[in-house]
Amino acid sequence: MPVSEAMSTSLVMAASSSVAAVLPRLRHGIDWRIALAVGAAGIPAAFVGTAVNSMLPQRIILLAFGLLMIAAAIQMLRPRPDTRGHAERHRLWIVRAVGVGLGVGFLTGLLGVGGGFVIVPALVLLLAMPITAAIGTSLIITAANSISGVIAHAGAGVVHWGLTLAFAVPAVLASLVAARFATRISGKTLQIAFAVVVLVVAVITIVRTLLAW
């Protein structure tokens, strides 16, 4: 698929699967203050990222996506002290949250990545959130960023609805099932597994892009 079409299609998939995955977590596992602050800042930034996207070659965008994911995965795999919870969050958390929102929103528009590949590492590394809380909170942010990203990309890319449904329907079902098991897995295991998946996707993306150059 052309990159512009793939971006629009993937954002629709991200929005639908994140809404499904967040339903079992509505009562717990979500930091609503962080979700609202990051999500609100990310919506306008997504339109700016889309404008920049239209000026860059598709291969450059894919390589940037891959390199960003490798950096995030490496940081997630590095040993870090355990977070002590939200009570000890920095007093200026709102400033950091808005900064994260602007960055994530911009990347959503620029790279078409509205999902947790960007948001979860940002919440864990920049806002010191536990991985379990970061996953739940990222789903709210993903839905908001993806919807704004779809609107921003509306004039640049066409959503492939057949492919979207083929991915979205099983993704929604899998999200509902996986959310039930997430609470049974330790935070450290989740973080390592997440980082490994991100790293694999990044390497595949870079290799395929370079081979097609």
C-alpha positions in Angstrom: 0.0 0.0 0.0 1.1 3.6 -0.5 2.4 5.1 2.7 -0.3 7.8 2.8 -3.1 5.3 2.4 -1.5 2.9 4.9 -1.3 5.8 7.5 -4.9 6.7 7.2 -6.0 3.0 7.3 -3.7 2.2 10.3 -5.1 5.2 12.3 -8.7 3.9 11.9 -7.5 0.5 13.1 -5.7 2.0 16.1 -8.8 4.0 17.1 -11.2 1.0 16.9 -8.9 -1.5 18.7 -8.0 1.0 21.4 -11.6 1.7 22.2 -12.3 -2.0 22.5 -9.2 -2.6 24.7 -10.0 0.3 27.1 -13.5 -1.0 28.0 -12.3 -3.6 30.5 -10.0 -0.9 32.0 -12.5 1.9 32.6 -12.8 1.3 36.3 -9.1 1.0 37.0 -5.8 1.1 35.2 -6.3 4.6 33.7 -4.8 7.9 34.9 -7.5 10.2 33.5 -5.6 13.4 34.3 -2.7 12.3 32.2 -4.9 11.0 29.5 -6.8 14.2 29.1 -3.8 16.5 29.3 -1.8 14.4 26.8 -4.7 13.8 24.5 -5.8 17.5 24.4 -2.3 18.7 23.6 -1.9 16.0 20.9 -5.0 16.8 18.8 -3.8 20.1 17.3 -0.2 18.8 17.1 -1.4 16.0 14.8 -2.5 18.5 12.2 0.9 20.2 12.3 2.6 16.8 11.9 0.4 16.0 8.9 1.4 19.3 7.2 5.1 18.3 7.6 4.4 14.8 6.4 3.2 16.1 3.0 6.6 17.7 2.4 8.7 14.6 3.1 9.5 11.6 0.9 7.7 8.4 2.0 10.9 6.4 2.5 12.3 9.1 4.8 9.1 8.9 6.9 9.4 5.1 7.2 13.0 5.2 8.2 12.2 7.9 10.8 9.5 5.7 12.2 11.9 2.7 12.4 14.7 4.7 14.1 12.2 6.2 16.6 10.9 2.8 17.5 14.5 1.4 18.0 15.3 4.3 20.3 12.1 3.7 22.3 12.6 0.0 22.6 16.2 0.3 23.8 15.2 2.8 26.4 12.4 0.5 27.6 14.8 -2.4 27.9 17.3 -0.5 30.0 17.2 -1.2 33.8 15.3 1.6 35.5 14.3 2.1 39.2 10.8 1.1 40.0 8.3 4.0 40.0 6.8 4.7 43.4 3.4 5.6 42.2 1.5 8.7 41.2 1.8 10.3 44.7 5.4 11.2 44.1 4.9 12.6 40.6 6.7 15.8 39.9 4.6 18.9 40.8 5.0 20.1 37.2 3.5 16.9 35.8 1.0 18.9 33.7 3.9 20.6 31.9 5.5 17.3 31.1 2.1 15.8 30.1 1.4 18.7 27.7 4.9 18.3 26.2 4.4 14.6 25.7 1.1 15.3 24.1 2.5 17.8 21.7 5.3 15.4 20.7 3.1 12.3 20.4 0.4 14.2 18.5 3.0 15.6 16.1 4.4 12.1 15.5 0.8 10.8 14.9 0.4 13.2 12.1 3.9 12.9 10.8 4.3 9.1 10.9 0.7 7.9 11.1 1.4 6.2 14.4 -1.5 6.8 16.8 -0.9 3.7 18.8 1.0 2.6 21.9 4.3 2.1 20.0 4.9 5.8 20.7 2.6 6.6 23.6 3.5 3.9 26.0 7.3 4.5 25.9 6.6 8.3 26.3 4.5 7.7 29.4 6.9 5.3 31.0 10.1 7.1 30.2 9.0 10.8 30.4 6.2 10.7 33.0 7.6 7.8 35.1 4.3 5.8 34.9 4.2 2.1 35.7 3.8 0.1 32.5 0.4 -1.2 33.5 -1.0 2.3 34.1 0.8 3.5 30.9 -0.9 0.9 28.8 -4.4 1.7 30.0 -3.9 5.5 29.8 -2.3 5.2 26.3 -5.5 3.6 25.0 -7.5 6.8 25.7 -4.8 8.9 24.2 -4.5 6.6 21.2 -8.2 6.9 20.4 -8.1 10.7 20.6 -4.9 11.0 18.5 -6.0 8.5 16.0 -9.3 10.2 15.3 -7.6 13.6 14.9 -5.0 11.9 12.7 -7.6 10.4 10.5 -9.2 13.9 10.1 -5.9 15.5 9.4 -5.0 12.9 6.8 -8.4 13.0 5.2 -7.2 15.1 2.3 -3.9 13.2 1.8 -4.8 9.6 2.1 -7.7 7.2 1.4 -8.8 4.7 4.0 -8.8 1.1 2.6 -12.0 0.0 4.3 -11.9 -3.6 3.2 -8.4 -4.0 4.7 -9.3 -1.9 7.7 -12.2 -4.2 8.6 -10.1 -7.3 8.0 -7.6 -6.0 10.6 -9.9 -4.2 12.9 -12.5 -6.9 13.6 -10.0 -9.5 14.8 -8.0 -6.8 16.5 -11.0 -5.6 18.5 -11.8 -9.2 19.6 -8.2 -9.9 20.5 -8.0 -6.6 22.5 -11.0 -7.6 24.6 -9.5 -11.0 25.3 -6.0 -9.8 26.0 -7.1 -7.1 28.4 -8.5 -9.8 30.6 -5.1 -11.4 30.9 -3.0 -8.3 31.2 -3.6 -8.0 35.0 -2.1 -11.5 35.5 1.3 -10.5 34.0 3.9 -8.6 35.9 4.8 -5.1 34.9 8.4 -6.0 34.2 7.4 -8.9 31.9 4.9 -6.6 30.0 7.6 -3.9 29.6 10.2 -6.4 28.2 7.6 -8.0 25.9 6.4 -4.7 24.6 10.0 -3.4 23.9 10.9 -6.6 22.0 7.8 -6.4 19.8 8.6 -2.7 19.1 12.2 -3.6 18.3 11.2 -6.4 15.9 8.7 -4.1 14.0 11.3 -1.4 13.8 14.0 -3.6 12.3 11.6 -5.1 9.8 10.4 -1.7 8.7 14.0 -0.3 8.2 15.2 -3.4 6.4 12.2 -3.5 4.0 12.5 0.2 3.4 16.2 0.0 2.6 15.8 -3.0 0.3 13.1 -1.2 -1.6 15.2 2.0 -2.0 
